[in-house]
Amino acid sequence: MGRRLWIDRSFKQLMSVGGLGVIVAVTAIFFYLASVVVPLFTPPAVDHATQYAAPGPSGRVAALQADELLEEVVRIQTDGEVTYANFSTGERKATERVALPEGVQVSATALGDRSTRALAYGLTDGRVVVARVGFKTSFDNDARRIIEPEIEYPAGQDPIPLDPQGRAIVHLAVQSGSDGTTLVGATQDNRLLISGIAVERNPITGAETVEARSGEVSPAPTDIREIAVEFKQREMYVLAGARELWRYDISDKSTPVLLEKVELVPEGERVTAITMLSGGFSLIVGTDRGRLIQWFPVREEGTRFRLTQIREFDPMPSAIVTLEPEYHRKGFMASDAKGNLGSYFATSKRQLFVRTLADQPLVRLAYPPRGNAYIAEDASGRMYVAHVENDYPEVSFYAIWQKVWYESYEEPAYVWQSSAANADFEPKFSLTPLTLGTIKAAFYAMIVAVPLALLGAIYTAYFMSPKVRGFVKPTIEVMEALPTVILGFLAGLWLAPFVENNLAGVLLTICTFPLVFFVAAWVFNLLPENLRLRIPTGWEAALLIPVLMAQVWLCLTIGHPIEAALFGGDMPNWLSNVAGIKFEQRNSLVVGIAMGFAVTPAIFSIAEDAVFSVPKHLTTGSLALGATPWQTLTRVVLLTASPGIFSAIMIGLGRAVGETMIVLMATGNTAVMDFSIFTGFRTLSANIGVEMPEAGVGETHYRLLFLSALVLFGFTFVVNTLAELVRQRLRQRYQTI
């Protein structure tokens, strides 16, 4: 007796330890996932902030730069003086000078896309000098990194005559790339001139041949304040007056075409700064009220685009003074008249931080190439620098869960697209289509699995003979051990083409299944009693096997004539081109059938055990009181077994939500927002399986995949918790029946 009690106590302790171990393991998984995800939502960290007198001689600053490793800062003045200094201390290291002609003065400067480092000087005689100021990196014999100044002239070292009349350039814009250089300048007498320069270098002699195509922009505004040329040098923006923007097509530099005029802000408000984001597609507008607005062209009809306001950001405390875009991302900085510096990211609509640096306006801002610092100079010639840890600016609740209007899109959309084949790309990280795909997969799988599993479980446990049950139940439970990769393989390579080639027959088969059951039962009931009694009790379901086989054969056989008569012989093509319902070969119907087949055994096994475990005295007592078997089933057995049946459905739902291989192999694996049964989808679990091997550890993509896992974890946790609460309520309510 004592040995038995000891075993009972030991087993109880072992079960308690096991239960606590499961809780600890689940909690550890949650905290590990959360530890990877939390950095996505932490604000940028600004450290090593310092300030010092601007290196070099006093004078107006045209541009600021820094190298990738934040060792040197470059201050480029409007008179051509270039000073290289230590990033952290401002100690001068070297001085260079842009080759400007003697006897003339600089009347305007302009910066191109920051990744090209292009800088243009407009002169008082109508000429322009284009330079590229940067760094030349080398290593000495001790493998020490050496940074040396480097100034290049992408359009040739000789000044370019932009205005043949020799008038001073008062406003200037430049873009320079591998395809050439574009210059746009407004002259002192209010003419707007454009020039496209291509330089060819002889690889043998090194001689340069400069070819220029020039023209005058007409019509042009008379009160030009600022000019911007997009990165691909095909469009130009001219800010005129307080708030009007003129957009031109400059693909042909000799004949620019005015496309439209847009009022950027309401009447009474003044635009104070504009800049092009990295990539040259979006325009950021700052106003005298501190507002920051993003605009870009949106396709309307055919090849026609209209400049559209896309989003507005949290405002700065005072009027915007200057704007500065990042080198490679869609981030930008803004400074206001009170010396505040604000950092923003366009796509995620985030204001990353706002810092007060000075008591006067910041006249020039700059990012280093990696966007991991800021450089600013105020009106008194004082510089402010700091390191910024800002690795995940593209992530926000807005970007992950709401519709985002991406560049080149005609409207806001939910999009997951983490990689592309070219550089003209901005990662799109919306989890909404993946979450919808997960729900969609579970929904169609449960539509197939729940009726089959529950009805089969009820019949097997309550009506089927013990001998047949002893064969059927183990067979279905063995099906649960079938690897889902096999099911996915069969669904993708066999079932999907079969469904496409026999779509009408497959749909007819599914729709007529319930009817065939009822008709077969009705016909069986009409048979003579002596024939019905020959069928042993509990074997009736065996008669359905040939009936269902005949039904499937008949439906598939008549499906093709139906398609020929009603759908032009090709129902998938008719759905796509006539009905306007997109059809994909690997679609939700295929996944529903395959996943339903995978989920059915789990639901069946648990539900069958729950029904079979109902105490016999309850059923016999109900029958003894005069209730029919069906009344006993619906009013006694199912109510008593309802906690177990509900648990079976929830376990099946959890299996469907977390399924990976079937949805990975049997769908188009496209992240679309569509609940149609004829289109594919991508689930959270499949997305993790596909993209985790290519995600860089610690990058935004990597952490968002962990966020997907955390969303799945949270979903299953909430559903299982609610399911347990419902199950306990059902048990308390029906345990006394």
Residue pairs with C-beta under 8 A, 6 or more apart in sequence:
29 713
30 710
30 713
30 717
33 706
33 709
33 710
33 713
34 710
36 702
36 703
36 706
37 703
37 706
37 707
37 710
39 391
39 392
39 703
40 392
40 395
40 700
40 703
40 704
40 707
41 395
43 352
43 353
44 343
44 352
44 353
44 388
44 389
44 390
44 393
45 388
45 389
46 353
46 355
46 386
46 387
46 388
46 389
47 386
47 387
47 389
48 88
48 386
48 387
49 384
49 385
49 386
50 88
50 89
50 384
50 385
50 386
51 357
51 382
51 383
51 384
51 385
52 89
52 90
52 382
52 383
53 90
53 381
53 382
53 383
54 61
54 75
54 90
54 377
54 381
54 382
54 383
55 73
55 75
55 83
55 85
55 90
55 91
55 92
55 383
56 75
56 77
56 81
56 83
56 85
56 92
56 95
57 77
57 81
58 381
59 77
59 78
59 79
59 81
60 77
60 78
60 79
61 75
61 76
61 77
61 78
61 363
61 364
61 377
62 76
62 77
62 78
62 109
62 111
62 119
62 121
62 364
63 74
63 76
63 109
63 111
63 119
63 133
63 364
63 366
64 73
64 74
64 75
64 76
64 364
64 365
64 366
64 375
64 376
64 377
64 383
65 73
65 74
65 76
65 117
65 133
65 134
65 366
65 368
65 375
66 72
66 73
66 74
66 87
66 366
66 367
66 368
66 369
66 373
66 375
66 385
67 87
67 135
67 137
67 147
67 368
67 369
68 368
68 369
68 370
69 145
70 87
70 88
70 368
70 372
70 373
70 387
71 86
71 87
71 145
71 147
72 84
72 85
72 86
72 87
72 93
72 135
72 147
73 84
73 85
73 86
73 87
73 90
73 375
73 383
73 385
74 82
74 83
74 84
74 85
74 133
74 134
74 135
74 149
75 82
75 83
75 85
75 377
75 383
76 82
76 83
76 98
76 119
76 133
77 83
78 106
78 109
78 121
79 100
79 106
80 97
80 98
80 99
80 100
80 106
80 121
81 95
81 97
82 95
82 96
82 97
82 98
82 133
82 149
82 151
83 92
83 94
83 95
84 92
84 93
84 94
84 95
84 96
84 147
84 149
85 91
85 92
85 93
86 93
87 373
87 385
88 385
90 383
94 148
94 149
96 133
96 149
96 151
98 119
98 121
98 129
98 131
98 133
98 151
99 129
99 131
99 151
99 153
99 157
100 106
100 121
100 123
100 129
101 123
101 127
101 129
101 159
104 123
104 124
104 125
104 127
105 123
105 124
106 121
106 122
106 123
106 124
107 122
107 123
107 124
107 168
107 169
107 170
107 188
108 121
108 122
108 169
108 170
108 171
108 172
108 185
109 119
109 120
109 121
109 122
109 172
110 119
110 120
110 122
110 172
110 173
110 174
110 227
111 118
111 119
111 120
111 174
112 118
112 119
112 120
112 174
112 175
112 176
112 229
113 175
113 177
113 231
113 276
113 278
113 280
114 278
114 325
114 326
114 327
114 367
115 278
115 327
115 328
115 369
116 132
116 175
116 176
116 177
117 132
117 133
117 134
118 130
118 131
118 132
118 154
118 174
118 175
118 176
118 181
119 130
119 131
119 132
119 133
119 174
120 128
120 129
120 130
120 131
120 172
120 173
120 174
120 183
121 128
121 129
121 130
121 131
122 128
122 162
122 168
122 169
122 170
122 171
122 172
122 185
123 129
123 159
123 168
123 169
124 168
124 169
125 166
125 168
126 161
126 162
126 163
126 164
126 165
126 166
126 167
126 168
126 169
126 187
127 159
127 160
127 161
127 162
127 163
128 159
128 160
128 162
128 169
128 172
128 174
128 183
128 185
129 153
129 159
129 160
130 153
130 154
130 155
130 160
130 174
130 176
130 181
130 183
130 197
131 151
131 152
131 153
132 151
132 152
132 153
132 154
132 176
133 149
133 150
133 151
134 150
134 151
134 152
135 147
135 148
135 149
135 150
136 147
136 148
136 149
136 150
137 145
137 146
137 147
137 148
138 145
138 146
138 148
139 145
139 146
140 146
154 176
154 181
154 199
155 176
155 181
155 183
155 197
155 199
155 210
156 197
156 199
156 208
156 210
158 210
160 183
160 195
160 197
160 210
160 212
162 169
162 183
162 185
162 193
162 195
162 214
163 169
163 185
163 187
163 191
163 193
165 187
165 189
167 187
167 188
167 189
167 191
168 187
168 188
169 185
169 186
169 187
169 188
170 186
170 187
170 188
171 185
171 186
171 224
171 225
171 226
171 227
172 183
172 184
172 185
172 186
172 227
173 183
173 184
173 185
173 227
173 228
173 229
173 236
174 181
174 182
174 183
174 184
174 229
175 181
175 182
175 229
175 230
175 231
175 233
175 280
176 182
177 231
177 233
179 198
179 233
180 196
180 197
180 198
180 199
180 233
181 196
181 197
181 198
181 199
182 194
182 195
182 196
182 197
182 229
182 233
182 250
182 253
183 194
183 195
183 196
183 197
184 192
184 193
184 194
184 195
184 217
184 227
184 229
184 236
184 250
185 192
185 193
185 194
185 227
186 192
186 193
186 224
186 227
187 193
190 220
190 222
190 224
191 216
191 220
192 216
192 217
192 218
192 220
192 221
192 224
192 227
192 238
193 214
193 215
193 216
193 217
194 214
194 215
194 216
194 217
194 236
194 250
194 253
194 256
195 212
195 213
195 214
195 215
195 253
196 212
196 213
196 214
196 233
196 253
197 210
197 211
197 212
198 210
198 211
198 212
199 208
199 209
199 210
199 211
200 208
200 209
200 211
201 207
201 208
201 209
202 208
202 209
213 252
213 253
213 254
214 253
214 254
215 253
215 254
215 255
215 256
217 236
217 238
217 248
217 256
218 256
219 258
220 238
220 246
221 238
221 240
221 241
221 244
221 246
222 240
223 240
223 241
224 238
224 239
224 240
225 239
225 240
225 241
225 271
226 238
226 239
226 273
226 274
227 236
227 237
227 238
227 239
228 236
228 237
228 239
228 274
228 275
228 276
228 283
229 235
229 236
229 237
229 250
229 276
229 280
230 236
230 237
230 276
230 280
230 281
231 276
231 278
231 279
231 280
231 281
232 280
233 250
234 249
234 250
234 251
235 247
235 248
235 249
235 250
235 259
235 297
236 247
236 248
236 250
236 256
237 245
237 246
237 247
237 248
237 274
237 276
237 283
238 245
238 246
238 248
239 245
239 264
239 271
239 274
240 246
242 269
242 270
242 271
243 263
243 264
243 265
243 266
243 267
243 269
243 270
243 271
244 261
244 262
244 263
244 264
245 261
245 262
245 263
245 264
245 271
245 274
245 283
245 295
245 307
246 258
246 260
246 261
247 258
247 259
247 260
247 261
247 262
247 297
247 307
248 256
248 257
248 258
248 259
249 256
249 257
249 259
250 256
259 305
260 306
260 307
262 295
262 307
264 271
264 285
264 293
264 295
265 271
265 285
265 287
265 291
265 293
269 287
269 288
269 289
269 291
270 287
270 288
271 285
271 286
271 287
271 288
272 286
272 287
272 288
272 319
272 320
272 321
273 285
273 286
273 320
273 321
273 322
273 323
273 334
274 283
274 284
274 285
274 286
274 323
275 283
275 284
275 323
275 324
275 325
275 332
276 282
276 283
276 284
276 325
277 283
277 284
277 294
277 325
277 326
277 330
277 332
277 346
278 325
278 326
278 327
278 328
278 329
278 330
279 330
279 407
279 424
279 426
281 296
281 297
281 407
281 408
282 294
282 295
282 296
282 310
282 330
282 346
282 407
283 294
283 295
283 296
283 307
284 292
284 293
284 294
284 323
284 325
284 332
284 346
285 291
285 292
285 293
285 294
285 295
286 292
286 316
286 320
286 321
286 323
286 334
287 293
287 319
287 320
288 319
288 320
289 315
289 319
290 315
290 316
290 317
290 318
290 319
290 320
290 336
291 312
291 315
291 320
292 312
292 313
292 314
292 315
292 316
292 320
292 334
292 342
292 344
293 309
293 311
293 312
293 313
294 309
294 310
294 311
294 312
294 313
294 346
295 307
295 308
295 309
295 310
296 307
296 308
296 310
296 407
297 305
297 306
297 307
297 308
298 305
298 306
298 307
298 308
298 409
298 410
298 411
299 305
299 408
299 410
300 306
310 405
311 346
311 349
311 405
313 344
313 349
313 351
314 351
316 334
316 335
316 336
316 340
316 342
316 354
317 336
317 338
317 340
317 354
318 336
318 337
318 338
318 340
319 336
319 337
320 334
320 335
320 336
321 335
321 336
321 337
321 361
321 362
321 363
322 334
322 335
322 362
322 363
322 364
322 365
323 332
323 333
323 334
323 365
324 332
324 333
324 334
324 365
324 366
324 367
325 331
325 332
325 367
326 332
326 367
326 371
327 367
327 368
327 369
327 370
327 371
328 369
328 371
329 345
329 371
329 393
329 394
330 345
330 346
330 347
330 394
330 426
331 343
331 344
331 345
331 346
331 352
331 367
331 371
331 390
331 393
332 343
332 344
332 346
333 341
333 342
333 343
333 344
333 365
333 367
333 374
334 341
334 342
334 344
335 341
335 342
335 361
335 362
335 363
335 365
335 376
336 342
336 361
337 361
338 356
338 359
338 361
339 356
339 357
339 358
339 359
339 360
339 361
339 362
339 378
340 354
340 355
340 356
340 357
341 354
341 355
341 356
341 357
341 362
341 365
341 374
341 376
341 384
342 351
342 353
342 354
342 355
343 351
343 352
343 353
343 354
343 374
343 388
343 390
344 350
344 351
344 352
345 352
345 393
345 394
347 394
347 399
347 404
347 406
347 426
348 393
348 394
348 395
348 396
348 398
348 399
349 396
349 398
349 399
350 393
350 396
350 398
352 390
352 393
357 376
357 378
357 384
358 376
358 378
358 380
358 382
358 384
360 378
360 379
360 380
361 378
361 379
362 376
362 377
362 378
362 379
362 384
363 377
363 378
363 379
364 376
364 377
365 374
365 375
365 376
366 374
366 375
366 376
367 373
367 374
367 375
368 375
371 388
371 390
372 387
372 388
372 389
372 390
373 385
373 386
373 387
373 388
374 384
374 385
374 386
374 388
375 383
375 384
375 385
376 383
376 384
376 385
377 383
377 384
378 384
391 698
391 699
391 700
392 700
392 703
394 427
394 429
394 700
395 429
395 700
395 703
395 704
398 404
399 429
399 430
400 429
400 430
400 431
400 432
400 704
400 707
401 430
401 431
401 432
402 432
403 412
403 413
403 414
404 412
404 413
404 414
404 415
404 428
404 430
405 411
405 412
405 413
406 413
406 415
406 426
406 428
407 426
409 415
413 673
414 430
414 432
414 433
414 673
415 428
415 430
415 433
415 671
416 428
416 429
416 430
416 431
416 433
416 434
416 671
416 682
416 687
417 427
417 428
417 671
418 427
418 428
418 429
418 691
418 695
418 701
418 704
419 425
419 427
419 694
419 701
427 700
427 701
429 700
429 701
429 704
430 671
431 684
431 704
431 707
431 708
431 711
432 673
433 671
433 672
433 673
433 681
433 682
434 671
434 682
434 683
434 684
434 687
434 708
435 684
435 711
436 673
436 675
436 681
437 663
437 671
437 672
437 681
437 682
437 683
437 684
437 686
438 657
438 683
438 684
438 685
438 712
438 715
440 588
440 675
440 681
441 588
441 591
441 595
441 656
441 657
441 659
441 663
441 667
441 681
441 683
442 653
442 656
442 657
444 588
444 589
444 591
444 592
444 595
444 596
444 677
445 591
445 592
445 595
445 596
445 598
445 599
445 656
445 659
446 596
446 599
446 649
446 652
446 653
446 656
447 592
447 596
448 592
448 593
448 595
448 596
448 597
448 600
449 595
449 596
449 597
449 599
449 600
449 603
449 652
449 656
450 603
450 649
450 652
452 596
452 600
452 604
453 599
453 600
453 601
453 602
453 603
453 604
453 607
453 648
453 652
454 603
454 604
454 607
454 645
454 648
454 649
456 476
456 600
456 604
456 608
457 603
457 604
457 605
457 607
457 608
457 610
457 611
457 645
457 648
458 607
458 611
458 633
458 638
459 541
460 469
460 472
460 473
460 604
460 608
461 469
461 608
461 609
461 611
461 612
462 611
462 612
462 629
462 633
462 637
463 538
463 540
463 629
464 472
464 538
464 541
465 536
465 537
465 538
465 539
466 538
467 538
468 538
468 539
468 541
468 542
469 538
473 605
473 608
476 600
476 601
476 604
476 605
477 601
477 604
477 605
479 597
479 600
479 601
480 601
480 602
480 605
482 598
483 661
484 598
484 659
484 660
484 661
484 662
485 661
485 665
487 594
487 595
487 597
487 598
487 661
487 662
488 594
488 661
488 662
488 663
488 664
488 665
488 666
489 665
490 594
491 590
491 591
491 593
491 594
491 662
491 665
491 666
492 586
492 590
492 665
492 666
495 590
495 593
495 594
495 666
496 585
496 586
496 587
496 590
496 666
497 585
498 506
499 506
499 585
499 587
499 589
499 590
499 593
500 572
500 585
502 556
502 559
502 560
503 559
503 563
503 571
503 572
504 559
504 560
504 562
504 563
504 566
504 567
504 571
505 555
505 556
505 557
505 558
505 559
505 560
505 562
506 555
506 556
506 559
506 589
508 555
508 558
508 559
508 562
509 551
509 552
509 555
509 556
512 551
512 555
513 548
513 551
516 547
516 548
516 551
517 544
520 543
520 544
520 547
524 532
524 540
524 543
525 532
535 543
563 569
563 570
563 571
567 573
567 574
567 575
568 574
568 578
572 583
572 585
572 678
573 583
575 581
575 582
575 583
575 678
576 582
576 583
581 676
581 678
582 674
582 676
582 678
582 679
583 678
583 679
584 668
584 678
584 679
584 680
585 668
586 666
586 667
586 668
586 669
586 680
587 667
587 668
587 676
587 677
587 678
587 679
587 680
588 667
588 676
588 677
588 678
588 679
588 680
588 681
589 677
589 678
590 666
590 667
591 662
591 663
591 666
591 667
591 680
591 681
592 677
594 662
594 666
595 656
595 659
595 662
595 663
598 655
598 659
598 662
599 652
599 655
599 656
599 659
600 652
602 648
602 651
602 652
602 655
603 648
603 649
603 651
603 652
604 648
605 648
606 644
606 647
606 648
606 651
607 641
607 644
607 645
607 648
607 649
609 644
610 641
610 643
610 644
610 645
610 647
610 648
611 637
611 638
611 641
611 644
611 645
613 641
613 644
614 636
614 637
614 640
614 641
615 640
618 636
618 637
618 640
618 737
619 632
619 636
619 637
622 631
622 632
622 635
622 636
623 629
623 632
627 635
627 636
636 737
638 645
639 734
639 737
640 734
640 735
640 737
642 730
642 734
643 727
643 728
643 730
643 731
643 734
646 723
646 726
646 727
646 730
647 723
647 727
650 719
650 720
650 723
650 727
653 719
654 716
654 719
654 720
657 685
657 712
657 715
657 716
657 719
658 685
658 712
658 716
659 683
659 685
660 683
660 685
660 686
660 688
660 689
661 689
663 669
663 681
663 682
663 683
663 685
663 686
664 686
664 689
664 690
667 680
667 681
667 682
667 686
668 679
668 680
668 681
669 680
669 682
669 686
669 690
670 680
670 681
670 682
671 681
671 682
671 687
672 679
672 680
672 681
672 682
674 681
684 708
684 709
684 711
684 712
685 712
687 705
687 708
688 705
688 708
688 709
691 701
691 705
692 702
692 705
695 701
695 702
695 705
696 702
